[in-house]
Amino acid sequence: MTRSKPEADAPGTAEVATVPGVAAVRAAGARREALHFAVRNRKLVGGFVVVVVFLLVALIGPLVKGGDPLAYVGPRAAAPSEEYWFGTTTFGQDVFAQFLHGLRATFFVGVVAALIAGVLGMVVGFTSGYRGGLVDEILTMVTNIVLVLPVLAVLMIIAAYLEVRDIQSQAIIIGLFSWPWVARAVRSQTLSLRAREFVDLAKLSGAPVRRIIFREIAPNMASYLFMVFILLFGGAVLFAATLDFIGLGPTEGTSLGLMLNQAKQWSAMNLGLWWWFIPPGLGITAIVGALYIMNVGLDEVFNPKLRET
């Protein structure tokens, strides 16, 4: 009889001891399940292939077509040919060389701006949602102030007053004004997760706040944060193309948006030089469209209710 109580407690003790192992197995199973549906999702795979192809062209192309893409190298307003695949401008510039260098600039702006906005949004959102109280009120107020600003108008004013504009400054400016919606979304998710049992256990174990956020809360939002980065990437590309098209883009170098601006400025459409404005327009459309299709595919992968059977 003296051993009956320990014997009764033994199953519970064994179950508690195996909880970490069960959690690890479940996490691995969830990753395998997500990968299983990811490689079978046509939207995700198709969008990913398009983005990767354009990325490879952006990385390798300028190495093949080296030199100054704005140099006058051929006959004026020449149609596409074997020598000039995308024809030339009214000044004899190689449109294909400009397209390759413009693709690299487009990806650079998208990645840098998305990283800046994503990091700012996550830091503010995690801190605001986890800390709460006065910290939450102050950060929420700052977020709301930036959120209600007319971003495009602000970017236009800043770009207009910069004497020298380059791709790097454009990416930084776009990133600094694209984070508020990310902060609000991350804050909302953090408010929900901070009340979970695994967060309470981490607090009881004496784990520092930074570790709780990045080791306990953030991993449970990994899929959501990845989708947020894709949306930031696509939004940054569109913002940059808009600024470039209206003449507030970089004053140095070239980009797909600047190609459209120059084609408009020199009446390429009126002159019938379709090869000057169609490639950059299709490039921007294809990249942004593929990113948003990828986002839809990821939503279907991570949301069991939307998965394709």
C-alpha positions as CSV (number, residue, x, y, z in Angstrom):
1,M,0.0,0.0,0.0
2,T,2.9,2.4,0.6
3,R,3.9,2.1,-3.0
4,S,0.5,2.6,-4.5
5,K,0.7,6.4,-4.7
6,P,4.1,6.5,-6.5
7,E,2.9,3.9,-8.8
8,A,-0.2,6.0,-9.6
9,D,2.0,9.0,-10.2
10,A,4.4,7.2,-12.5
11,P,2.4,7.5,-15.8
12,G,2.0,11.2,-15.3
13,T,5.7,11.6,-14.6
14,A,6.6,9.7,-17.6
15,E,4.3,11.8,-19.7
16,V,5.8,15.1,-18.4
17,A,9.3,13.8,-19.1
18,T,8.4,13.1,-22.7
19,V,6.7,16.4,-23.4
20,P,9.8,18.0,-25.0
21,G,10.2,15.0,-27.2
22,V,6.6,15.0,-28.2
23,A,6.8,18.8,-29.0
24,A,9.9,18.3,-31.1
25,V,8.2,15.4,-33.0
26,R,5.1,17.5,-33.6
27,A,7.1,20.5,-34.8
28,A,9.1,18.3,-37.2
29,G,5.8,16.8,-38.4
30,A,4.3,20.2,-39.0
31,R,7.4,21.3,-41.0
32,R,7.2,18.2,-43.2
33,E,3.4,18.7,-43.7
34,A,4.0,22.3,-44.7
35,L,6.8,21.3,-47.1
36,H,4.5,18.5,-48.5
37,F,1.8,21.0,-49.4
38,A,4.3,23.8,-50.5
39,V,5.9,21.7,-53.3
40,R,2.4,20.8,-54.5
41,N,0.9,24.3,-54.5
42,R,0.9,25.6,-58.0
43,K,0.6,29.2,-57.1
44,L,3.6,29.1,-54.7
45,V,5.8,27.1,-57.0
46,G,4.9,29.1,-60.1
47,G,5.4,32.5,-58.4
48,F,8.7,31.2,-56.9
49,V,10.0,30.1,-60.2
50,V,9.2,33.5,-61.8
51,V,10.9,35.4,-59.0
52,V,14.0,33.2,-59.1
53,V,14.3,33.5,-62.9
54,F,14.2,37.3,-62.7
55,L,16.6,37.2,-59.8
56,L,19.2,35.1,-61.7
57,V,18.9,37.4,-64.7
58,A,19.4,40.4,-62.4
59,L,22.5,38.9,-60.8
60,I,24.1,37.4,-63.9
61,G,22.9,39.7,-66.7
62,P,24.9,42.8,-65.7
63,L,28.0,40.7,-65.6
64,V,27.4,39.6,-69.2
65,K,26.3,43.0,-70.3
66,G,29.0,45.0,-68.5
67,G,29.8,48.7,-68.9
68,D,27.6,51.7,-68.7
69,P,24.0,50.9,-69.6
70,L,23.4,54.5,-70.5
71,A,26.2,54.7,-73.0
72,Y,25.4,55.4,-76.7
73,V,26.4,52.2,-78.4
74,G,24.2,51.8,-81.5
75,P,21.9,53.3,-84.1
76,R,19.1,55.5,-82.8
77,A,15.6,54.0,-82.3
78,A,16.6,50.6,-83.8
79,A,14.1,47.8,-83.5
80,P,15.0,44.6,-81.7
81,S,17.5,42.5,-83.6
82,E,20.2,39.9,-83.0
83,E,22.7,42.5,-82.0
84,Y,20.3,44.5,-79.8
85,W,17.7,42.1,-78.4
86,F,15.4,44.8,-77.0
87,G,16.3,47.5,-79.6
88,T,17.8,50.9,-78.8
89,T,16.5,54.2,-77.5
90,T,16.2,57.4,-79.5
91,F,19.7,58.1,-78.3
92,G,21.2,54.8,-79.4
93,Q,21.3,53.2,-75.9
94,D,20.9,49.5,-75.6
95,V,17.5,48.8,-74.0
96,F,18.4,45.2,-73.0
97,A,21.5,46.4,-71.1
98,Q,19.3,49.0,-69.3
99,F,16.7,46.3,-68.5
100,L,19.4,44.0,-66.9
101,H,20.8,46.7,-64.7
102,G,17.3,48.0,-63.9
103,L,16.3,44.5,-62.7
104,R,19.2,44.4,-60.3
105,A,18.3,47.9,-59.0
106,T,14.6,46.8,-58.6
107,F,15.6,43.7,-56.5
108,F,18.0,45.7,-54.4
109,V,15.4,48.3,-53.5
110,G,12.8,45.6,-52.8
111,V,15.1,43.5,-50.5
112,V,16.7,46.4,-48.6
113,A,13.4,48.3,-48.1
114,A,11.6,45.1,-47.0
115,L,14.4,44.2,-44.5
116,I,14.3,47.7,-43.0
117,A,10.5,47.9,-42.7
118,G,10.3,44.3,-41.5
119,V,12.9,44.7,-38.7
120,L,11.4,48.0,-37.6
121,G,7.9,46.6,-37.6
122,M,8.9,43.5,-35.7
123,V,10.9,45.3,-33.1
124,V,8.1,47.8,-32.4
125,G,5.3,45.2,-32.7
126,F,7.0,42.6,-30.4
127,T,8.0,45.2,-27.8
128,S,4.6,46.9,-27.8
129,G,2.6,43.6,-27.7
130,Y,4.8,42.0,-25.0
131,R,5.5,44.9,-22.7
132,G,2.1,46.5,-22.7
133,G,1.2,49.4,-20.5
134,L,2.9,52.8,-21.1
135,V,5.4,51.3,-23.5
136,D,2.5,49.9,-25.6
137,E,0.7,53.2,-25.6
138,I,3.7,55.2,-26.7
139,L,4.7,52.8,-29.5
140,T,1.1,52.5,-30.7
141,M,0.8,56.3,-30.8
142,V,4.0,56.6,-32.9
143,T,2.9,53.8,-35.1
144,N,-0.5,55.4,-35.7
145,I,1.1,58.8,-36.5
146,V,3.3,57.2,-39.2
147,L,0.5,55.1,-40.4
148,V,-1.8,58.0,-41.2
149,L,0.9,59.9,-43.0
150,P,0.3,60.0,-46.8
151,V,3.3,57.9,-47.6
152,L,3.5,58.6,-51.3
153,A,3.3,62.4,-50.7
154,V,6.0,62.2,-48.0
155,L,8.3,60.2,-50.2
156,M,7.7,62.6,-53.1
157,I,8.6,65.6,-50.8
158,I,11.7,63.9,-49.5
159,A,12.9,62.8,-52.9
160,A,12.3,66.2,-54.3
161,Y,14.5,67.9,-51.7
162,L,17.4,65.5,-52.0
163,E,20.0,67.0,-54.4
164,V,21.6,63.7,-55.2
165,R,19.3,60.6,-55.2
166,D,20.6,57.1,-55.6
167,I,19.2,53.6,-55.3
168,Q,20.5,53.1,-51.7
169,S,18.8,56.3,-50.4
170,Q,15.5,55.4,-52.1
171,A,15.5,52.0,-50.5
172,I,16.2,53.4,-47.1
173,I,13.5,56.0,-47.4
174,I,10.8,53.5,-48.6
175,G,11.8,51.1,-45.8
176,L,11.5,53.8,-43.1
177,F,7.9,54.6,-44.1
178,S,6.6,51.1,-44.7
179,W,6.8,49.5,-41.3
180,P,3.6,50.7,-39.4
181,W,1.2,48.1,-40.7
182,V,3.7,45.4,-39.9
183,A,4.1,46.7,-36.3
184,R,0.3,46.6,-35.8
185,A,0.0,43.1,-37.2
186,V,2.9,41.8,-35.1
187,R,1.6,43.5,-32.0
188,S,-1.8,41.8,-32.4
189,Q,-0.2,38.4,-32.8
190,T,2.1,39.0,-29.8
191,L,-0.8,40.0,-27.6
192,S,-2.4,36.7,-28.4
193,L,0.7,34.6,-27.9
194,R,2.0,36.1,-24.7
195,A,-0.9,34.6,-22.8
196,R,0.0,31.1,-23.9
197,E,1.3,28.5,-21.4
198,F,4.7,28.1,-23.0
199,V,5.4,31.8,-22.6
200,D,4.3,31.6,-18.9
201,L,6.7,28.7,-18.4
202,A,9.5,30.7,-20.0
203,K,8.8,33.6,-17.6
204,L,8.8,31.2,-14.6
205,S,12.2,29.8,-15.7
206,G,13.7,33.3,-15.5
207,A,14.3,33.7,-19.2
208,P,15.1,37.3,-20.3
209,V,12.5,39.2,-22.4
210,R,14.7,39.1,-25.5
211,R,14.9,35.3,-25.3
212,I,11.2,34.9,-24.7
213,I,10.3,37.0,-27.7
214,F,12.8,35.6,-30.2
215,R,12.9,32.0,-28.9
216,E,9.2,31.4,-27.9
217,I,7.0,34.0,-29.6
218,A,8.7,34.7,-32.9
219,P,9.1,31.1,-34.1
220,N,5.3,30.6,-33.7
221,M,4.9,33.5,-36.2
222,A,7.6,32.5,-38.6
223,S,5.2,31.6,-41.5
224,Y,3.3,34.9,-41.0
225,L,6.5,37.0,-40.9
226,F,7.7,35.4,-44.1
227,M,4.4,36.3,-45.8
228,V,4.8,39.9,-44.5
229,F,8.3,40.1,-46.0
230,I,6.9,39.1,-49.4
231,L,4.2,41.8,-49.2
232,L,6.8,44.4,-48.1
233,F,9.0,43.4,-51.1
234,G,6.3,43.8,-53.6
235,G,5.1,47.1,-52.1
236,A,8.6,48.5,-52.1
237,V,9.1,47.6,-55.8
238,L,5.8,49.4,-56.6
239,F,6.7,52.4,-54.5
240,A,10.1,52.7,-56.2
241,A,8.6,52.3,-59.7
242,T,6.0,55.0,-58.9
243,L,8.6,57.5,-57.7
244,D,10.9,56.7,-60.7
245,F,8.0,57.1,-63.2
246,I,7.0,60.5,-62.0
247,G,10.6,61.8,-62.1
248,L,11.5,61.5,-58.4
249,G,13.6,58.5,-58.6
250,P,17.4,58.2,-58.5
251,T,19.4,60.8,-60.4
252,E,22.2,58.2,-60.9
253,G,22.1,54.8,-62.4
254,T,19.0,53.1,-64.0
255,S,16.0,51.1,-62.9
256,L,12.9,49.7,-64.5
257,G,10.9,52.7,-63.3
258,L,13.4,55.1,-64.7
259,M,13.2,53.3,-68.0
260,L,9.5,54.0,-68.1
261,N,10.0,57.6,-67.1
262,Q,12.6,58.1,-69.9
263,A,10.4,56.4,-72.4
264,K,7.5,58.7,-71.5
265,Q,9.6,61.8,-71.5
266,W,10.9,61.1,-75.0
267,S,7.6,60.1,-76.4
268,A,8.4,56.4,-77.1
269,M,4.8,55.5,-77.3
270,N,4.0,58.2,-79.8
271,L,7.0,57.2,-81.9
272,G,6.1,53.6,-81.8
273,L,9.2,52.5,-79.9
274,W,7.3,49.8,-78.0
275,W,10.5,47.9,-77.2
276,W,11.5,50.8,-74.9
277,F,8.6,50.8,-72.5
278,I,7.0,47.3,-72.7
279,P,10.0,45.2,-71.3
280,P,10.4,47.3,-68.0
281,G,6.6,47.4,-67.6
282,L,6.3,43.7,-68.0
283,G,9.2,43.1,-65.7
284,I,7.7,45.1,-62.9
285,T,4.3,43.5,-63.4
286,A,5.7,40.0,-63.5
287,I,7.9,40.4,-60.4
288,V,5.1,42.0,-58.3
289,G,2.5,39.7,-59.6
290,A,4.6,36.6,-58.9
291,L,5.3,37.9,-55.3
292,Y,1.6,38.3,-54.6
293,I,0.7,34.9,-56.1
294,M,3.4,33.4,-53.9
295,N,1.7,35.0,-50.9
296,V,-1.6,33.5,-51.8
297,G,0.0,30.1,-52.2
298,L,1.7,30.4,-48.8
299,D,-1.6,31.4,-47.2
300,E,-3.0,28.2,-48.7
301,V,-0.1,26.1,-47.4
302,F,-0.2,27.4,-43.8
303,N,-4.0,27.6,-43.5
304,P,-5.4,24.0,-43.6
305,K,-8.8,25.4,-44.6
306,L,-7.4,26.8,-47.8
307,R,-5.1,24.0,-48.8
308,E,-5.5,22.5,-52.2
309,T,-6.1,18.7,-52.1
